[in-house]
Amino acid sequence: MTPRFCLPLLLLAAPAPALAADSFHFENDILPILGRYGCNSSGCHGKAEGQGGFKLSVFGSDPDADVAALTKEGRGRRVFPARPEESLILRKGSGRTAHGGGTKLVYGSEDYQLVRDWIAAGTPVGSPDAPRVIGLRVEPGERVMGVKAEVQLRVVARYSDGVEKDVTHHARFQSNNEMVATVTATGLIRSLDVPGEAAVMAAYLGEVGLFRTIVPRPGPPAVAQNLPQYNFVDQLVDNKLAKLNVTASPVCDDAEFLRRVYLDLTGTLPPPAAARKFLADPSKDKRVKLVEDLLKTPEFADLWAMRWADLLRVERAALGHERAYGYYSWVRNSVAGNKPFDQFARELVTAEGPLAEIGPANLYKVVTKPGEMAGAISQVFLGVRIGCAECHHHPFDRWTQADYYGMVGFFAPVAARGGKDAEAVFATGDPATNHPRTGKPVFAHALGATAPDANPKGDRRLVLADWMTRPDNPYFARNLANRVWGWLLGTGLVEPVDDARATNPPSNPELLAALAKYTTENKYDVRKLITLITASRTYQTSSRPNATNEKDERNFSRAQFKRPDAEVLLDIVCQATGVPERFTGSPGTTRAVQLWDSKVRSDFLKLFGRPNRVTACECERTREPSVAQVLNLLNSPDVQAKLSHEAGTVARLVREQTDDGKLVEELYLTFFARLPTAAEKDFAVGHLKTHTASRRQAVEDLAWALLNSTEFLFNH
C-alpha cells in the first residue's frame, strides 16, 4: 500500500495531456521561437563560447546540434518531459528562475505553451521530409510614408509544399537607415522627420524579405531651381530627389571645385599659382580639362594605389620588405598604367609563381587559408561579405554554408611552397571541400550558381576569374562603380561599400545600375568612370545646404563634408606649411600616401585612423573625429614646428611679401585654394598691422588659425 504522504508527489509527477509527438517539428516549430527572442543570437547563447554553459548554433544554423544541446547536454537537465513546466529552459525563459537574459517567454503565452507541449511530447525532432521554408514575402513590400507615420508589416513564409503561413510574430526585423525609419520587434515601422529612404529586413529560418519606404520632405513641393543636368548621373539623382521633395544645392564655385577635385584625385592641395590660373581661366571646359590633367599625375597613382593596397593587404609584417614592395609596385603600376579593372582582378585572382617576381601572388601569402582567400576576394571585387556563412546561414543575406564553401573550393588547391628565398604560390592537386555540418563534398562554384557535380579541372581560379569579369556578372561592375562613387562622393550608393546584399539595397538602384552598365561598356576603364562622375553636376554640387536638403545625407543633393584620409591630411598639413614629414627609412620627400609599408611608425597617422591592413574591409580605415585629434592639431609641437620652420611657407612669405594684402592672399590660396573675401582680407590685414613689431609671429598665428579651420581640415 502506498503511504499517504507520497500521493501528492505522485500527482505532481503525472504528465499533463500533450499533443502527439508527430505533430511537432523542431526546426519549423521551436527554432523560430529561439530566434524570435534572440536566444540563438551572437550576443546570447549563439556566440562562439555560448552563454552560461549553454550554447546554441547562431540563428539556428545547426538544428541537430541545438536539439542535442537542449535535450542531452547537462544530463538532460534543460527539459523535463514528466513535468514540462519545471524544465529549466521554461523556468529561466519565463523568469521564474534567475536568468541573465531576463524574461523572454511570458508564462502562459502561446510561445510558452508551444515549447511546453513540445517538451511534454518527448522533444521530438520531427520528420526529415517535413516541408521547409523556401521564401518570405513582406506585406506591404513598399510604401511612401509621411513624417512620423506608422505601418505594420506582415511576414508570410512560403513552404516547399506550397503552403503559406503568417510568421510575423516570429520574424526578426532590422532597418538599414534608422535616421529615416525604425522598426520594432513586432514589425511596426515608424518614420522619423528626416526625408530619405529606408529598407527593413525581415528574417525567418534563414530566409529574408524586404520592405522599402520613401519618406518625402513634408510641406509644399520644392521649388524647381532649373539646375543643369550634365550627364545621366544628374538625371537619375534628380528623379530620386523629386520623389523626396528635395531640391539640390546649386553648382559649386570654381574654388570649391578646384580644391575638392585635387583632394579626391591626388590627395594634394592646388599650388597657389595653379589656383590663380584656374580661377582666372574663363574657359567653359576648364573643369573637364583639369580632371584629365590630374588623372595623368603621379600623385593620382599614389593616392589610388594606397586605397587598393589597403584592401589588398600589402603588409610588410607578413611579406617582408622586398616582397611587400614588389606587391605594392604591381598595384601602383597598374593604377598608373590605367590597367582595365577586369584585367587587374584577373591577374590577382589567378596569380601564381615566385613571390619575389610575381607581385600579386603575394596576396596568397598574406591570406593563407582558402576561407580567408575566398572572403577577401569576394569582399574586394564583388562587394559581398560571405564570412558569416562559414559557420551558419548568413543572418542578413541569402548565402548558406554551401555557398560559402563553394567559393572556398576555388582556393583549396592554392598554397605557398618552397624555401624562404625561393617561395612560390601554385594551385595544385584536387583537394576536396566538405560541408562542415553534413560532411558531404561541396564542389567549387560561384555565388548564386548551381552547385556542379565535380570540381573544375586545372586551376579552379580561372573559372572564378571568368565568372567574375563577365559583363553580366551581378556584382563585379556594380562593386567597382560603387567604390569609386563612394571614394569621390564620400558615401557609397550601397553603404557600407563592401556589404552589398538584398537587405542593404542601394540608395539609388537605377543610378548604380546605370554606372555599372557604363563601366562594362567602357571595358572597366576606371579613369573614364572617374571622369564621368566628376563631370556630373551631382559631384560639382555645392556643400552649402538649402531649406529642403539640410537633413539629406544619402541622396547627394549637396556635397558632404569629408574628412581626408589620415595620410592625405598629414600630407596637406606638410604641403601648406612647406615642411615635409620625415619617416623612418624613407627619403625626406616621401609623402604619407606614398608609404607602401603601413607599419611605418607615425603617431599622427595612427591617431587619424590609418588602417593596419589586417582585413579586406573598408571599415578598417576610421574617419570618426575625436577630441584627441582636435587637441593634436591645436597644440601639437610638431605642427607648431612646421609653422615656424625657417624653410617653411610662413617664413618664405614674410621674406618675399612686404605687402600685407598680398601676403594674406597667398596664405588663403595656400590653405583654401581661394582668395579671401573682402571682410576676411580686411580682418587679416588689420591683425598684421597691429603686430608690425612681431610680423612673423602674427603671420604664424594667422596660418595656425587657417590650418585649424573646418574649411582646411575637411574636403567639401
N, C-alpha and C positions, 0 to 999 in steps of 0.2 A: 504494500500500500504506500502510495506516495505521501510523504509528510506534508502537512497543510502549509507550512511556511514556504514550500517550493512551488506552490501553484502560481503565485504571481509571476515568478521567474519564467515559468513555462509559458504563461500567457504573453509575457513581454517578448519572448523569443519567437512567437508564432508569426510567420510571414504574412504581410498584407496581400490581398489579391493583386496580381500583377498581369500585365499584358503578356501574350505569348512571346517566347524568345524570337521566333521567326518574324515577328512584326518589327524588329529593330534592325538598324544598320548603323554601325558605329560611325562610319565616315559620313553618311548622309544625315544622321540624327544628332550625334554627340559632338563631333568635331566643330560644327557651326556654332555651338554654344560656347565651347572653349575659345573659339576665335572671336566671337562677339564681345566677350568680356575681357579680352586681352590676356587670357591665361597662357596662351602659347606665343605671345609676342616676344620680341627680342629684349624687352625690358622686364620681363617677368620669367616664367618657367621655360620660355623658349630660348633664353640666352645660352651660350655655349656650355657654361657650367651649371645651368639650371638655377633654381632658387629654393633655399631651404631644404636641400636634399631631394627635390622633386624636379625632374627635367622632362619637358615635352619637346617635340620637334617644332621648329619655327613654323608658325602658321599652318600646322597640321600637315607638313610635307611628308611625314612618315607615319601613316595611321597605325601600322603594325607595331611600331615602337611605342606609340602612345598608348595603345591597348595594354601592352606589356607593362609600361610604367604605371598605369592606373591599377591594374589587376594583380600583378605578380610581384613587383618590387616592394621592398619593405615588408616582406612576408604577407603581402596582400592586405596590409592594414588600411589602405585608402578606400576600399569598398567592403561592404558587409551585407551580402545578399540576404542573410537571415533577418536582418533589421536594417534595411537600406537607409532609414533616416539617421542612423548612427554612423554611417560611412563618413570617414574623415574628410573626403572631398566635399560632401554636402555640409558637414558641420563647419568647416573652415570657409567654404564658399558663401554660406549664409550668415557668417559672422557669429555663430553660436560657440565657436572655438576661436581663440585668438589667431588672427591671420594678418600677415604683414601687408597683404594687398587690399585689406578692407573687405567690406561686404560686396560680393559680386552677384550671387544668386539670391534674390529675395525669397525668403521662406514661403513656400506655398505657391509661388508663381508658376506659370506654365513651363518655363525652362527648368525650374527646380523639380517640378513633378515629372518631367520627361527623363531627367537624369536619374531621379529616384526609381522610376519604373524600369529603366534600363538595368540598373543595379539589381532590382528585385527579380528581373527576368534572367539573371545569371551573367550579366555583362556580355551578351553575345556580340560577335564581330559582324555577323550578317553575311549574306550570300555574296560571293565574289562576282556573281553575274547580275547583281542589282544595278539599276540604271545609275549613270554618273552625270554630274553636271557638265555640260559642254558649252554653255554660253550664258551671258547675262544681258538683260535688257533693262535700261533705266527709263522710267516714265515720270515726267516728260524728258525727252532727250535734250531739249534746249528750250530756252525761254529768254525773252527780253524782260528784264525786271526794272522796276523803278527803284529809286533810292530808299533804303530801309524797308524793303518788301520781303515777303516770305513765300517760299514754295516748298511743299512737302514732296519728297521723292518716293517713288515706289520701285522696288527692285524685283525683277522677275527672273528666276532661274529656269533655264531650258535643259531638260534631261535627255539622255541618249534614247529613251523610248518615246520621245515627242511630248511628254507631259511637261507642263509649265507650272511653277509654284511661286507664290509671293514669299520672298525671303528677306523683305526689308528689315524685319526685326533682328536678323542675324548677320546682316551685311556690315562691313566696315567702310567708313567714309573718310575722305580727305580732300581738302581744297588745295589747288596749286597756287592760289592767289588770295590770301586771307585779307589783303587790303581792300579787295573788291567784294568778296562773298565768303562767308563762313558756313560751316555745316556742323550740325550736332550729331551725336552718336545715333540718333534715331532717323537721320536723313532729312532734317529740316534745314533748308537753305535760307540764310539771311543775308541780303545785300547791305552794303555799307554806303557811305556817302562819297566814295571815290569812283569816278567813271572808269570803265575798263571791262575786261573780260576775265572770266574765271572758269576753270574746269574742275568738276568734282568727281572723284573716283569712287565707285562702289565696288567692293571686292567681296567675293564669297567662294569658298572652296577652290581657290586657285584661279578663278575666272574674274575678269574685271569688266566693268561697264562705265560709261561716261555721261555726265550731264554738263552741258555748257550754257553759260549765261552771259549776256551782254547787259551792262548797266550803263545806259546813256547818262550824260550830264543832265541834271534837271534844269528846268527853266525854258525860256524861249529858244527857238532854233538859233544856232550860231550864225553870226553874220558872215556871209561869204567875203573873203578877202581878195578874191581873184589872184591867188598865188600861182606862179608859173609851175608847170609840170615839165621837167627837163627830160625825163625818160619814164619807162613803165614803172619804175620803183615809186615815183611820186603819185602816179595814178592809183596804184594799189594801196598805198598808205592813205591817200585822201579818201578812198572808198571806205576804209575802216574808220577813219576819223568822222566821216559823215554819220555812220551808224552810232557813234558815241556822242554825237552832238558837240564835237570839239573842233576848234579851228587851230591850225598850225601857226606857229610864230613865223614872222617874215624871214627872208633870207638874211644871213649874217653879213656884216660889212667885210671889206677886204682884209682888214687887220685880224679880225676874229678867224676868218677862214685860213689866212696865212699861218698863224700860229698853230691852229688846230691840225692842219694837214702836215705841217712839219713834224709835230709831235707824234701823230698817228703813223706816219710813214717812215720817219727816220729817227725818232726819239731825240731830236735836237731842236734847238730854238733857231729861228731865222736870224742870220747875221744882220746887224743893223743896216749895213749897206744894201743887202738883198731886200730887206724890209722897205727901205726908202724907195728902191727901184720898183718893187711890186706895187706899192701904194700909189706911186705916181704914174703907173702904166695905165693908159686909157683903153687898152685892148679888151674887147669883149670875151676873147677866148683865153685870157691870161691864166685863169684858174685851171683849165684843162691842160695848158702847156706846163704849168708848174707841177702838176701831178706827174706828167710824162717825164719831166726832168728829174724829179725826186725818186721815181722808181728805178732810175739808172744809177743812182748813187751807191757807193759802198756802205753808207750809213743805213740805207734801206735794207741791204743784205744783212748787216749786223743785227738790226733790231728784229727782223722777221726770222732770222736763223735762231736767235735767242729764244723766241717763242716756241719754235718747233723743237729746239734742243731741250727745253723744259719738259715737253710732253713725251719726247722720245728717250728721256732719261740719259742724257750724256753726262756720265758720272765718273769722275776720276777715282773715287774710292773703290769702285768695283772693277775698273778697267786699267788703272794706271795712267800715267801722264800721256805716253805716246799713243796708246790706243784710243783714249778719250779724245785726244786732239785730232786723231785721224777720223773718228766718228763725227766730231763737230765739223771738221773741214768738209766732209761729204755733205752734211746738211747745209752749210753756208754756201758751198759751191753750187749746190742745187738751187738755192734761192737766188744767188747772184746770176746764174745762167737761165733763170726763169724756166726751169725744167717743168714740163707738164705734171700736174699733181698725180695723175694716174700712173705715170712712169715712176715718179718719186715713191709712191706707195708700193708699186710692184717690186722695185729694186729692194726696198726694205723688207717686205714680207718674204721674198724668196731668196734673200741674201745667204750666201754660203762661201766658204773659203777661209784663207788665213786671216785672222783678226788684225794682224799688223798691216794688211794690204787692202782688205775689203771693209771700208768704214761702216756700212750699215749692218754688217754681220755682227757688230759689237752689241746690237740690241739683245741678241740671244745669249750674250754673256752677262748682261745686266739683269734680264729676266730669264731665269734658268729653268723654270718649271713650265711644262706645257700649259697648265692652267693660267699662270701669270702671262704667258705669251698670248694666249687667246684673249684674255681680259684686256691687255694693253692694246693689242691691235684693234679689237672691237671698239674700245673707248676712243682711241685717237682717230681712227679712219672711218668709223661708222657712227660715232657719237652715241653708242649704245653701251650701257653698263650691264654686263652679264654676270658679274662676280657673285651677286646674290643667289643666282641659280645653281651655284656649286653645291650647296647643301640642301636646298629646298626650292620649291617653285617661287619665282620672283614675286615678291609681295605686291608690286605695283605694275607689273607688265605680264606679257603672255609667255615669257620664257620659262621652260621647265628644265629640270636637270638633264633630260635627254638633249635639249637644245644646247645647253652649256657643254656637255661632254662631246656633242657633235663638233663644236668648234675646237675643243681641246684635241680632238683626234687629228686635226691638221698638223699639230705641232708635236705630237707624241714622238715622231722619229727624230726630232731636232735636238742636237746636243753638241757641246764643245768638246773636242778631243785633242790630244797631243800635249806636249810639254809646255812649260811657261813661255819659252821663246819661240815656239812653233805651234801655237794653239790655233785650231781652225774649227769652224762650225759646218756641220754637214747634217743632212737628213738621210738616214739610212735605216734599212730594215722595214718590217711591217708590224710594229708593236700594236697590241690590242688595247682598246679603251673600254672599260666595263662600267656599267651603271652601278654606282656605289650601293644602291638600295636593292636592286633586283639581281645584280651580278651578271646580267646579260650584256653582250657586247653592244657598244654604240659606235657605229661607223661614222667617219668624218663627213659632216655635211654642214652647209651654211645655214645661218639663221633664217628660219621661216621655210626652209626647203624640206621636202620629204626625205626621210632617212633612207639611204640606199641599203642594198643587201651586202655590200662589201666596201672596203676602203679603196680609194683611187690608187692606181698603180703609179710607181715612181714617187717623185717628191710631191706629196699631197698639197703643199702650199701653192703650187702652180694652179691647181684647181680653185683654191680660195682666191688667189690674186685675179684670176679670170672673172670669177663671180663678182668680186668687189668692184672692179673697174668697168664693168659693163654699163652702157648708158642707161639701162633700165633698172639698175640696182636701186632699191628704195631708200638706201641710207647714204651711200658714198658722196654723191654730189651735194645732197642736202646738208650733210655734215660739213663739207668744205665751205659751202655758201654761208652756213650759219656761223661757223667760226670766224670767217673773215668779216662778216657783218658785225659780230659781237666785238671783235677787236677794234673796228672802226667806229661803231656807234656806242660802245660801252655796255650794251645789253644785247644778248642774242635773241633772235626770233623764237628759238627754243632756249629756255634758261632754266637750269644751267646748260651750257652749250653742249656738254657731253653726256646729257641724260635724256636723249630722245626716246619717247615711248608714247603709247596711246593715251596714257593717263597724264601726260605732260605735253599737251599739244602746243604748236607754235602760236604766238600771239596774232600772227597774220599768215594763215596757211597758204593763201593764194600767192602772197609775196614770196614765201620760201619756195614754193613750187616753181614760180617763175624764175627765181635766181638759180635754182638747181638746173632748170632747163637751159638757161643761158650758159651755165658752167659746162654742161655736156656739149652743147652746140659749139662752144669755143674751145673744145679739146682740153678742158681743165687748165686753161691759162689763168693763173692766179692774178697776174698783173692786169689782164683785161677785166677780171671781176672787180678788182680794186678800183680801176678806172671808172667802171660803170657806177659803182656805189658812190664814189667821191664826186662824180658828176651830177648826182641827183640833188634836187632841192632838199630832199629829206636830210641828207648828210650836211648840206650847207645851211640848214635852218639855224636861226639864232638861238642862243641859250636863254634869252630873255622870255619869260612866260607871259601869257596874256590871261585874261579873266577866265577863259574856258579850259586852259590846259595846265594850270599851275599844279594840279594833282596827278597829272599823267606821267607815268614812269615806264610804260611798256609799249606805247603805241607810236613813239617817235614824232610827236607833234612839236617837240622842241629838242634842242641839243642838251644832253645831260652833262653835268659836271663830272669829269672822270679824273680820279687821282692817278697820275702816271705810275707805271711800274717802278719798283724801288730803284732799279738800275737807271731808268730814264730820269727819275727825279734827282739822283745823285749827279748824273751827267749834266743836267741843265743848271744845277747849282754851280758846278765847276765851270760850265760854259759862261754863265752870266758873270761870275766873279773873275773869270780869266785865269783860274788856278786849277790845274788838273789834279785828280786824286792819284795817289801812288799806292799801288797794290803790290804786295809781296810777290816777287818772282816775275813781275811784268814791267815793261818799259813805262816811263812816266807819262807817255802819251796815250796809254791804253784807256779807253772809255769803259765804263762798267758794263755796258751791253756787249762789249767785245770779250768779256771774260767767259771763255768756254768752260772753265772749271767753276762749278757752282759752290765749291768748298773753299774758294779763296776767302780769307778772313776779312770781314768788313762789318763793324758794328752798325753802321748806317744801313747797309743792305739787309741785315738781319732784322733790325728794328722796323723797317718799312716793308717787310713781307716777302723777301726773296725766297723762292721755293727751294727745297732740298733735293728735289728730283728723285724722290723715292717711290713715287707713284706716277701713273699716267693721267692723273686728274688735274684739270684746270684749277680746281679748288685749292691746290697746294699753295698757289700764289695768293696771299691775303692782301686785300686793299682796304680793309676796315681801318678808319682813323683811330688814334688813341691819344691819350694825354701825353704819354711818353714821347710820341712823335712831335707833338706841338712844342713841348718843352725842349726837345733836342734842337729844333730849328731856331727857337727863340734864344737859347742860352748856350748852344754848343760852342766850345772854344775852337773846334775845327772850322766851323762856319765863320766865326769871327776872324780866324787867321786868314781865311781866303779873302774876306772883305778888306782886310788891312794889309794884304801882301804887297810888297814893293813892286812886284811884276804883275799885279792884278789889274782888273778893269778900273777900279776906283782910282788907284794911283796914276794910271795912264791918263784917264780923263782929266784929272786935276792938273796934270802937267801940260796936256795938249789944249785944253779948253779954258781960256780965261773968261769967256762969256758964259755967265751962269745959265742963261736961257738955252744956249746950245748944249751945254753940259747936261741939263735936265732932259732935253730931247733925246740925247744919246742914251741916257740911263733908261728912259721909258722904252726906246727901241730895243735896247739890250734885254730887258726883263720881260716886256709885254708885247714886243713886236708892233708897237703903235706909237704914235706921237701923243703927248699929253694933251688933255683938254685945256682950255684957257684957264679954268679955275685951278686945275692941278698944277699947271706951269707957274701961275702966279704964287700959289702957296709954296711950292718947292723953291722958287727963286727967292721969295721972302725969307724962307728958312736959311738959305745960304748967305743972304746979305746980313742977317742978324748974327752970323757966326764967321765973319770975314777973318777974324784972327785965328780961327781953327777951321779953315775951309775944308781941309781934307777930312777931318773928323766929322764935319757936318755932312759931307758927301757920303761917307761911310754909313752914317745914321740913316740917310735917305735910302741908300741901297739896301740896308738891313730891313727897312720898312717895306720896300718893294718885294724883297725876297720872301718875307713872311706874309705877304698878302694872299688872299684866296685866288686872285687873278693869276698869280705866278704859280702857286702850288697845285693848281688844277688845270686840266685841259678842258676847254669849254667851247 
